[in-house]
């Protein structure tokens, strides 16, 4: 951890006070959040150190503030973020003077959660480090505004590679002509890349399955929430009430996981994924995972005679009904694995139940993606998904 004081240090420093309190169980939460953003072409740096302690009795008390963050650590993180940001932004500007940066944020979030019970000498603790990059750039070509984007989430800044960013950001701009989609066309497959698939699964989980899971015995896929997913930067061994978390089966065939609504409670508001002892407890998923018949992505793409590939969706944050609606960017007509025709952005309306039922297989390119970092704390572990028979309205 980068903090000057870890949760155990806070316990030792306040041991006498802690032992005098009537509560038998405490949850401590420590966080360091740092980010660099580009807003209207201006670079904005944010260092937000937050730490808190609360009891499981329902009475939440904020006891510690930014004084517990080590100043030299904040300076080091700020320097590393600045250097990485400058390198990324320089590469993006090489794409041309007509490319506009509409969203950029590079951030580091370090957190430690500790459950302390007075009759147990050893506290239960877990730590997470999340480094995230979110960048969107626009270019207008022949009157059509195209969006290049990259969303990368890793456990360290060193794992965020410039080559991966530029490959994702630049590929929509290599075309100079964009067709209008024919929604009445019959495609062999409609393929959804990890960014749009993550948005779909996050939406259907939060607004439907999280509270009312559905078991479909003949389903090819299974969707579940796994709070203890290995290698995830969003592991939660217990929730903010000190209850041990568990895997919840949300949709599809029963793999032996408990089929029930998610019950884990976290001090996360509806406006920010960071914990806040001032807000009330809210039910949240942790790591939404999809499983199904797996294929090698490139090989499967090469077998598609004519298909539609969709990479990114925007504007679908509040699709709470039976449909997911939004605008699709970075879509292409596929011919035997090749992106033959780039498509102009188009509106999409997909019925949630049909989306899940239409998934025939999944690729082997799994990614951890946080679809809406400022609304919900869930991370989605998803690959490219291959669907058949789905209707795009």
N, C-alpha and C positions, 0 to 999 in steps of 0.2 A: 504494500500500500504506500501511497505517496504522502499520506498525512503525517504530520508531526506526532499526533497521538492516534493510536488505534483504539478500537473499542475497549480492549483489555487495559490500555493505559488509563482511559477515562474511569474505568471501574476501580483501578488501584488508587487513583488520585482522589476518588470520592468514596472510598471504601467505608469509612465511618458513617457518612451520611446514608449510604446505601443500606447498611445493616440496621439502621434505625427506622427505616421506612417499613410500614405495615405490609405492603405488597410483597408477595413471594416470588413474583416473576416479572422480569423486565425485558423489554426489547430496546436495543440500542441501534441507531442507524447513523452512519457517517458517510458523507459524500463530498467529493471534489469534482466540480464540473467546470470545464474550460472550453471556450469555442472561439473561432474566428469566422466572421460572416462578411459577405459582400452585400451591401445594401445601397442601391442606386449608385453603383460603381465605387462606393466608398468602403474601405475595410474597417470593420468594427470588431474589437476584441472584447471578450467577456470572460471574466474570472469570477465564478460564483462558488464559494465554499460554504457548505451547509452541513450542519450536524445536529442531531437531535436525540433525545431519549424519551421514551414513553412507557407507561405501565400497561399491562394487559387488562387492568381493571376498567378501562374505558376513559380514565383520566389521562390526557396526553399533556406532557409538560416539555417545553423546549428549554433545555438547560445550557446548551453550548452553541457558540456562534463561530464566526470566521476566525476568531483568535486561535482556534485549534488547527488551522491549516498552516503548514510550514511555508513561510514566505519564499524561501529559496526554491522550494519545490514548485510553487506557482510560477516563479520567474522562469524556471527551466522548461516547464510545460508550455508557457507562453512563447518562449523562444523556439521550441521545436515545432509548435503549431505554425508560427510565422514563417519559418523556413520551408516547411512542407507546403503551406498555402502558396507562397511565392513561386515555388517550383511548379505547382499544378496550374496556377493562373497564367504563368508564362507560356506553358504548353497550349493552353486553351486559346490564348491570344494569337498564337501562331496559325490558328485556323482561318484567320482573316479579320479585317477591320469591320466587316458586316456582321460578325457574330456578337450577340448581346448576351451577357451573363445575367440571367434573371433570378437565379437562386444559387447561393454557394454557402455551405457551412461545413467546416471541419472542426470536430469536437472530440474531447476526451472526457469520459465519465468514469470515475473510480468510486466504487461503493463497497461498504462493509456492513453487514448486518449481523447482530449478535444477540442470541437468546440466553438470558441469564436466569437461572433458578437458584434460590438461596440454599436449597438442600442438595444441590449438585455443584461440586467444586469446579468442574471444568465447563466454561461457557461453550455453547455451540455457535460457531461462526462460519460465515462464508463470504467470499469476496468476488467481485466482478469488475472487470475492466472492459470498457466499450469505447472503441475509436470508430467514429463514423464520418463518412464523407457523403454529402448530398450536393450535387451540382446539376443545374439545368441551364442550357444555353439555347438561344433561338437564332434562326437565320430565315430571312424571307427570300424565297426563290420563285420567280415568276408569279408573284402575288400570293404564294402559299407560305404560311409560316410553319416551319418545321422546328421540332424540339429535340435537342440532343441532351441526354441525361446519363448520370452515373450515380448509383447508390451502393456504397461499399461499407460493410460493417465488419470490423476485425477486432482482435484482442490487443493489438499494438499498432502504433503508427507505422512501424517498419513493414508491416504486412500489407499496407495500402500501396499498391504499385501504380506508378504513373502509366505504364503501358496498358493496364486493365482499364483505367479511367478513360484514356484517350480512345481506345477501341470502342467503348460503349458510347462516348459522347459524339464521336465523329461519324459513325457509320450512317446516320440518316442524311448526312450532308453530301454524300458522294454522288447523289443523283441530281439531275437538273430538270427533271420532269416528273410530275406526280399525277397519277390517275385518280379519278373519283371511284370509290368502291361501289360495286354492284351488290347490294344486299340480297338480291333475289338469286344470285349465283349459287350453285350447288358445289361445295368444295369436298374433296376427299376427307380432308382434316382441317379443323381450325386449331391452330397451335398458339398457345399462350406462353410467352417467356416468363421467367421468374418474377420480374417486377409486377406485371399485371396479375399473375397467379397469386402472388402474396397479397395484393390488394383484395382480390376476390375472397380468398380464404379468411382473411382478417375480418372482412365485412360480414360474411355469412356466419362466422363463429360468434362475433360480438352481438349481432342483432337477431340471431335466430338460435343457433345450436348451443351456445354457451349456457342458455337457460332451459332449452328444450332439445336435448340430444335425440338423434334419430338413428335407430339400428335398421340397416337394410341388409338382410342376410345374403342376397344375391349381388351385392355391390362389388365392383372390382376394386374400389378404393376404400381407404379408412382414413378418417381425420380425427386427430386427438390432440389433447393438450398435455405436454410433457414438461413440467416445471424443472425437472432435474436432467434435462437433455445435455448429454456430454458435449463439451467444447462450445456450448452456447455462452454468450456474454450476458445472458439474462437468466441464469440459474437461480431458482428460489427454493431452498431446502425446506423453508417454512414460511408461512405468510406473516403479515404484520400483526396478527393476533397470537402468534407463536404456535399455530397449528401446523403440523407436518403436512407438506403438500403431497399430492399423488397424481398419477396419470388418470385423466378422464377421457373416456371414449365419447366422441361427439357425433360421428357419422360413419355409416358403412358397416362392414362386417365386424363381428365381435371377436377381438383378439385376446380376450381374457382380461382386458382392462375394465375398471369399474365404469358401468354405463350410468352416468348420473350428471346432473347439472354441475357446473363448476362452482365451488363454494369458497375458494380462497379469497381472502379480504386484504386489501392493500390501501395504504394511505396515499393514494394517487388521485388527484383531482381529474375532472373531465377536460381540463385545458392544458395539462402539462404532465409528462410521464415521470417527472421527478417527484419523489416522496415529499410530503408536507404534513407535519403533525397538526397543522391548523385545520386540515380538511377532514371530512368524515371518511369512514371505511367504504371502499367500493370493490365490487367483485370484478376480477380481471383474469384473463388468460395469461400464460407466461410464454410458452413456446408451442405454437400451433404447428403440427407436423402432419404431412400427408404421406401415405404409403399406398402402393399399388404395383401392378406389373411393371417392372423396370426394363427400359430399353436403352441402348446406346444412342444418345441424342442425334449425333451426326448421321449415323447409319439409318435411323428411322426417318430423318428428314429427307435423305436421298431416295427413299422409297415412295415419297408422296408425289404423285403425278401432277396434281393441281391442288393447292391448299392456300390457306390464309394464315399469315403469321402476325400476331399482335404483341407488342412489346411493353407498352406503358399506357396507363389510364390515369386521367386526372378528373377531379370534380365529382368523385363518387363517395366522398366522406360520409354523407348522411343518407345513404340509400338504405332505409330501414324497413322497407316493405318487401314484397315478393321479388322485386327486380333490383339489379345493380345497374346504375346508369352513370354515364360519364363520357369523356372524349378520349378516343384512342389515338395515340401518336406512335410513330415508328412502326408502321404496318406495311406488309409486303405480300404480293402474290408469290407463292412458292411453286417452282417447277423442278421436280426431282432434286430437291435440297437446295436449289439456288434461289436467291431473292431476285426475281426477274423484273417486277414492276413495283416501284414505290408508290404508296397510296397517300393521298392528302388526309389530314386528320378528319375523323368522322365520329359522329355520336353513336353510342352503343347502348343497348338495353337488353339485358340477359336475365332470364328467369333463374333465380338461385337454385331451385330444385333441379331444373334441367341441366344446369352447369355441372353439378355434382354427378348426376346420372350419366352424363355424356362422356366422362373421362374414361378413355380406353386404356391408356398407359401413361407412364411418367418417364421423363428422361433421367439421366444419371448425373445431371449438372446441378445438384442441390446447393442452395445458397441460404444463408441466414439474412433475412431482410426485415427491417422494422418499417412497415408500410406508412404509418402515420405517427411519427415520433412525438408530436405535440398534442395528440389526442388520447391515444391508448398506449399502454406499455408493452403490448404483445409483440413478440418476434415470430415471424413465420419461416419455417424451414421447408422450402419448396424447390423443385426443379422446374424445367419446362414441362407443360402438360399437353397431351394430345387428345383432342375431343372429336367425336363424330356425332352428327345428327343434331347438333345444337343450333338453335335459331337465333340469329342476330337481328334485332328489330331496329 
